[in-house]
Structure formats: structure tokens, C-alpha cells
């Protein structure tokens, strides 16, 4: 029984470590996406101003609250 518990404990530790690695990667990707979105909006805005067209920038941002507010693990 102790052996099984030890094995499950190690698996749980590995999963938590991998989860944290993926969470950090998701945060980096989200920051990159936000920067690219900001750049795209700026370019669209500049293009619209040059053409004297009304500002019709679409909101392309996605809800990313899961990656910005990671839940804490209590194990």
C-alpha cells in the first residue's frame, strides 16, 4: 500500500510540475498575442486615419482569464 501511495504521490508531483510549466507557457503566449493584437489594432487605426475612413476596428481579443488567473493547487 505504501508503495502504491508513493507511486501515486510521484505521479501527482510530476503532473503538478507539468501543469505549472504549461500555465507559464500559456501566460507567455497570451502576452505575445496581446502585443500582436495591439500592433494590429494600431496598424488598422493608422490605415483608417490615412484613408479618412471611420474607425471600424474589431475587438479580436479572446477571454484569457484562465491563463491570467491560475487556480492555486493545494497538494
N, C-alpha and C positions, 0 to 999 in steps of 0.2 A: 504494500500500500504506500509506504514511504517513497519507494522508487517511482511509482506512478505519479505521486504528488510532485516529486522533484522534476520529473519529465514535463508535466503539465506546467509547472512554475517556469521552467526554462522556455518552453514554447510561448507562454504568456509574455515573458520578458522580451523575447525576440519580436513578437507581434507589436508590442508597445513601442519598441525601438523603431521598427519599420514604419509604424503609424506616424511617429514624430518626424521621421525623415520625409515621408510623403507630405505631411502637413507643411513642413518648411518649404518643400519644393512647390507646393500649391500656392503658398504665400508669395514666393518669388515670381512665379508665373502670373499671378494676379497683379503684382506690381508692374511687371512688364506689359501686361495687357492694358492696364490703366494708362501707362505712359504712351503706348501706341495709340490708344483711343484719344488721348488728349492731343497728341500730334496730328491725328487725322482730323479731329474737330477744328484745330487751328488752321490746317490747310484748307479745309472746306470753308471756313469762315473767311479766310483771306481771299479765296477764289470767288466767293459770293460778293464780297465787298468790291472787288475789281470789276465784276460784271454788273454791278448795281442791281443785283437780284436780291429778293427777300431772303432772310436767313432761314433756311429750311434744314438745319442740322438735325438728324435723327438721334435719339438717345439710344446708343448701341450698348450701353453698359449693362452688364448682367448682374443679378444679385449674387454677391460673393460673401455673404455674411458667414457662411460655414467656414471659409478659409480665413476670414478676418477674426472670427471669434471662436477659436478652437475650444472644444469642451475639455475640461480637465479630467484626467484619469486618476482614479483613487486606488489603483492596485499598486 
